[in-house]
Amino acid sequence: MVSSDPRQLVSSDPRSRLPTGVDQGLPGGAIRRRSAIVTAMGDQTAGGDWSGSVIATEGLTKDYGSVLALDSLDVNIGDGVTGLVGANGAGKSTLIKILLGLLAPTAGSAQVLGLDIATGGEAIRRQVGYMPEHECLPPDVSASDFVNHLAQMSGLPRSAARERAADVLRHVGLAEERYRPMGGYSTGMKQRAKLAQALVHDPRLIFLDEPTNGLDPAARDDMLQLVQRIGHDFGIAVLVTSHLLGELERVSDHVVILDSGRLLRSSATTDFLDTTGTLLIEVIGESGAQDRMGHALAEAGLPCWPRGHLIAVDTTRATADGDVHDVIRDTACDLGVGLVRIQADHRRIEDVFREGGEHVVAAS
């Protein structure tokens, strides 16, 4: 029986034998973390000590002859949500296949959850969930039967698999639709079903390949919230790929950027979003208010330029007397325009690509 005590939330330590917990912030409410698998399998899937890194690669190389897919890749990925970014052909899919033990590297080594990919492929796949990007669901099968079947393939007994499948489908928001054939599902529902099958065997790590692909804005927000909750509330490490960089800025704790098989950058998401020394200003008023404000700020010693409906001010080259914010405020008052906001401009993940010569699609 699932506990109704909201204090019995899951432990943040993914190695512990976790009690049954309740998640009241997601559709359906209840999800069991590891209890069913620990009971059925005796927790035989545990790897070595991976408290430092969930994924670690050293000199990882994959050479196809005509294409060098990965070039001496050294990267460490920890708990939480990690975004994997790169243009088509950057090596993202090759990296995931190697980490799952499905593809042998040409050189180098890697560990996943403390297990060596060269010898522990089966054990790795037992502990990892994978949500593919492309359509892969049998149209004449219900989500309930599909997820239940995959749970049993993962080693759960029939009764435990059925219970686990029901819990996970409620967790992803398919409680009411789980008995319908998936061929009649919307794109958003299909994505949720794919997420459910990635979670049903209670993995310690999941790979999500473009989880918001094809979703409308509302469904995309719901999916991103699910991804964030999985990584933060349930102690399951997440590696998520997306070409919409704004999404990764919203949900990722860490971002790994690949460029033609090489590591372009790996750092905490907050490190990408440092302030640039530029202020963004929005004003309202009669026609031409933005132009008048820009000319006045330039005359006052604040280098500026238009950025859409905003005015960008470079504070690093300012020659105005006094505090920059005070000069902006006083200038707006003198011109009789309304000052809507002054905010610091931050770098974006896309700026790293721009600096490295990459061309990727950024989120609007």
C-alpha positions in Angstrom: 0.0 0.0 0.0 1.4 3.4 -0.9 2.0 5.7 2.0 -0.1 8.8 2.3 2.4 10.6 4.4 3.9 13.4 2.3 7.0 13.4 4.5 8.0 10.0 3.2 9.5 11.4 0.0 12.2 9.5 -1.7 15.8 9.8 -0.5 18.2 11.9 -2.5 20.7 9.0 -2.4 20.1 6.8 -5.4 22.1 4.0 -3.9 19.9 3.5 -0.9 17.0 1.1 -0.5 14.3 3.6 -0.8 10.9 3.3 0.9 7.7 3.7 -1.0 7.1 7.4 -1.4 4.4 9.8 -2.6 4.8 12.6 -5.1 1.8 14.9 -4.8 3.0 17.4 -7.4 2.6 15.1 -10.5 -0.5 13.6 -12.1 -1.7 10.5 -10.3 0.5 11.2 -7.2 2.1 7.9 -6.3 5.4 6.4 -7.6 7.5 3.8 -5.9 11.2 4.3 -6.0 13.2 1.1 -6.1 11.0 -0.8 -3.6 9.5 -3.1 -6.2 12.9 -3.9 -7.9 14.7 -4.3 -4.6 12.1 -6.7 -3.4 12.0 -8.7 -6.7 15.7 -8.7 -7.6 17.5 -8.3 -4.3 19.2 -5.1 -5.5 21.6 -7.2 -7.5 22.2 -4.4 -10.1 24.3 -2.2 -8.0 27.6 -1.1 -9.5 30.7 0.2 -7.8 31.2 3.5 -6.0 29.9 6.1 -8.5 29.3 8.9 -5.9 31.7 11.2 -7.7 30.5 10.7 -11.3 27.5 9.1 -12.9 29.3 9.0 -16.2 33.1 9.4 -16.8 35.0 9.1 -20.0 38.7 9.2 -20.6 40.2 9.7 -24.1 37.0 8.2 -25.6 37.4 7.9 -29.3 35.2 6.4 -32.1 36.7 6.5 -35.6 34.6 5.2 -38.4 37.4 5.7 -40.9 35.7 8.4 -43.0 34.2 10.1 -39.9 35.8 10.7 -36.5 32.6 10.7 -34.4 34.3 11.1 -31.0 37.8 12.5 -30.6 39.6 11.8 -27.3 36.5 12.8 -25.2 37.1 13.5 -21.5 34.0 14.3 -19.6 32.5 13.8 -16.1 28.8 13.9 -15.5 27.2 13.9 -12.0 23.8 13.7 -10.5 20.8 15.9 -11.4 19.9 16.9 -15.0 22.7 17.2 -17.5 22.1 18.7 -21.0 24.0 17.2 -23.9 24.2 19.7 -26.7 25.7 19.6 -30.2 24.8 20.1 -33.9 23.8 17.1 -36.0 27.0 14.9 -36.4 28.5 16.2 -33.2 28.7 12.8 -31.7 25.8 12.8 -29.3 24.1 9.5 -30.5 27.5 7.8 -30.8 28.3 8.7 -27.2 25.0 7.4 -25.9 25.4 4.1 -27.8 28.9 3.6 -26.4 27.8 4.4 -22.9 25.0 1.8 -23.2 27.6 -0.8 -24.3 26.0 -1.1 -27.7 29.0 0.2 -29.6 32.6 -0.4 -28.9 34.9 2.6 -28.9 38.0 2.7 -31.0 40.1 4.0 -28.1 39.7 5.3 -24.6 37.5 4.1 -21.7 34.3 5.1 -19.9 32.4 4.2 -16.8 28.6 4.4 -16.2 27.4 4.2 -12.6 30.8 2.8 -11.7 30.7 0.0 -14.3 33.2 -0.3 -17.2 31.5 -0.1 -20.6 33.9 -2.7 -21.9 32.8 -5.4 -19.5 29.6 -4.2 -17.9 27.3 -3.5 -20.8 24.5 -5.7 -19.6 24.7 -4.5 -16.1 24.7 -0.9 -17.3 21.6 -1.4 -19.5 19.9 -3.0 -16.5 20.3 0.3 -14.5 19.7 2.8 -17.3 16.5 3.9 -19.0 16.4 5.2 -22.6 13.7 7.4 -24.2 14.3 7.5 -28.0 13.6 10.5 -30.1 11.8 8.7 -33.0 8.4 7.0 -33.1 8.7 3.5 -31.7 5.4 2.6 -30.1 3.2 -0.3 -31.3 0.0 1.4 -32.4 -2.4 -1.5 -31.5 -1.1 -1.9 -27.9 -2.2 0.0 -24.9 0.3 2.0 -22.8 -0.5 -0.2 -19.8 0.3 -3.5 -21.7 3.4 -2.0 -23.3 5.0 -0.6 -20.1 4.0 -3.7 -18.2 5.6 -6.0 -20.8 8.9 -4.0 -20.7 8.9 -4.1 -16.9 8.7 -7.9 -17.0 11.5 -7.9 -19.6 13.6 -6.0 -17.1 13.2 -8.8 -14.6 10.2 -7.8 -12.5 7.6 -10.6 -11.7 4.2 -10.2 -13.3 2.4 -8.7 -10.3 5.2 -6.3 -9.4 5.5 -5.3 -13.1 1.8 -4.6 -13.4 1.8 -2.5 -10.2 5.0 -0.6 -11.2 3.6 0.1 -14.7 0.4 1.6 -13.2 2.4 3.8 -10.8 4.7 5.1 -13.5 1.9 5.8 -16.0 0.2 7.9 -13.3 3.4 9.6 -12.7 3.8 10.8 -16.3 0.1 11.8 -16.6 -1.4 8.8 -18.4 -3.6 7.5 -15.6 -6.8 8.0 -17.6 -5.5 7.0 -21.0 -3.3 4.0 -20.2 -5.8 1.4 -21.5 -6.2 3.0 -25.0 -4.2 1.8 -28.0 -1.2 4.1 -28.4 -1.9 4.6 -32.1 -4.6 7.0 -31.1 -2.4 9.0 -28.8 -1.5 12.6 -29.4 2.2 13.4 -29.8 2.4 14.6 -26.2 0.8 11.4 -24.9 3.2 9.3 -27.0 6.2 11.1 -25.5 4.8 10.4 -22.0 4.4 6.8 -22.8 8.0 6.6 -24.0 9.1 8.3 -20.8 7.1 5.8 -18.8 8.9 2.8 -20.4 12.2 4.4 -19.6 11.3 4.7 -16.0 9.4 1.5 -15.3 12.4 -0.6 -14.3 13.4 2.0 -11.8 16.7 3.1 -13.4 19.5 5.0 -11.7 20.1 7.0 -14.9 18.0 7.8 -17.9 18.9 9.1 -21.4 16.3 11.3 -22.9 16.7 12.0 -26.6 14.8 15.1 -27.6 11.9 14.5 -25.1 10.0 17.7 -26.2 10.2 16.9 -29.9 7.0 17.8 -31.7 5.2 19.1 -28.6 3.2 22.3 -28.4 4.4 25.0 -25.8 2.0 23.8 -23.1 3.0 20.1 -23.5 6.6 21.1 -23.7 6.4 22.9 -20.4 4.8 19.9 -18.8 7.5 17.5 -20.1 10.3 19.8 -18.9 8.7 19.9 -15.4 8.6 16.1 -15.4 12.3 16.0 -16.5 13.3 18.4 -13.7 11.3 16.5 -11.1 12.9 13.2 -12.1 16.4 14.6 -11.8 15.8 16.6 -8.6 13.1 14.9 -6.6 13.6 11.2 -7.3 17.4 10.9 -7.3 17.5 9.6 -10.9 20.4 11.1 -12.9 19.2 12.5 -16.3 21.2 13.0 -19.5 18.9 14.9 -21.9 19.6 16.0 -25.5 17.9 18.9 -27.1 18.5 21.3 -30.0 16.4 23.9 -28.2 19.0 25.5 -26.1 16.6 27.6 -24.1 15.1 24.3 -22.8 18.4 23.1 -21.4 19.0 26.5 -19.7 15.7 26.0 -17.9 16.0 22.4 -16.7 19.7 21.5 -16.7 22.1 21.7 -13.7 25.1 21.0 -16.0 25.7 21.3 -19.8 28.0 19.3 -22.0 28.7 20.8 -25.5 30.1 18.6 -28.2 31.6 20.0 -31.4 32.5 17.5 -34.2 33.3 14.8 -31.6 35.3 17.1 -29.3 34.4 18.5 -26.0 33.7 22.2 -26.6 32.7 22.9 -23.0 31.4 21.2 -19.9 30.3 23.2 -16.9 27.4 24.1 -14.6 24.5 25.8 -16.4 24.9 28.9 -14.2 28.5 29.3 -15.5 27.1 29.8 -19.0 24.7 32.5 -17.9 27.2 34.9 -16.4 26.3 38.6 -16.7 27.9 40.3 -19.8 28.3 43.8 -18.4 25.4 44.9 -20.6 22.1 46.3 -19.3 18.8 45.9 -21.2 16.4 48.8 -21.0 12.8 49.0 -22.0 10.9 52.3 -22.3 7.5 53.4 -23.4 6.1 56.6 -24.6 5.2 58.5 -27.7 6.4 57.3 -31.1 10.2 57.4 -31.3 10.6 57.0 -27.5 13.3 54.3 -27.9 15.3 56.2 -30.4 15.2 59.4 -28.3 16.2 57.5 -25.2 19.1 55.8 -27.1 20.5 59.1 -28.4 20.2 60.7 -25.0 22.0 57.9 -23.3 24.8 58.0 -25.9 25.2 61.7 -25.4 25.4 61.1 -21.6 28.3 58.7 -22.0 26.5 55.4 -22.1 27.4 53.4 -25.4 24.2 51.7 -26.5 22.4 50.1 -29.4 18.9 48.8 -30.2 18.1 45.1 -29.5 14.6 44.5 -30.7 12.3 46.6 -28.6 15.0 47.1 -26.0 18.0 49.3 -25.6 21.3 47.6 -24.8 23.8 49.6 -22.8 27.5 48.6 -22.5 28.4 49.5 -18.9 32.0 48.4 -19.3 32.7 51.3 -21.7 30.5 53.9 -19.9 32.0 57.4 -19.4 29.0 59.0 -17.8 29.4 60.7 -14.5 27.7 58.9 -11.5 26.0 55.5 -11.2 24.8 54.1 -14.6 21.3 53.2 -13.2 20.9 56.8 -11.9 21.9 58.2 -15.3 19.3 56.0 -17.1 16.6 56.9 -14.6 17.3 60.6 -14.8 17.5 60.5 -18.6 14.1 58.9 -18.8 12.6 61.5 -16.5 14.1 64.3 -18.6 12.7 62.9 -21.8 9.3 62.2 -20.2 9.3 58.5 -21.2 8.3 55.6 -19.1 11.0 53.4 -17.8 9.6 49.9 -17.8 12.7 47.9 -16.7 16.4 47.7 -16.4 17.9 44.3 -16.3 21.3 42.7 -16.6 22.0 40.8 -19.8 23.2 37.2 -19.5 25.2 35.1 -21.8 23.3 32.1 -23.3 24.4 28.6 -24.2 24.1 29.6 -27.9 26.9 32.2 -27.3 29.3 29.3 -26.7 28.5 27.9 -30.2 28.8 31.3 -31.7 32.2 31.7 -30.2 33.2 28.2 -31.3 31.9 28.7 -34.9 28.9 26.3 -34.5 25.5 27.0 -36.0 22.7 25.5 -34.0 19.0 26.2 -33.6 18.3 28.2 -30.4 15.0 28.4 -28.6 12.9 31.4 -29.2 
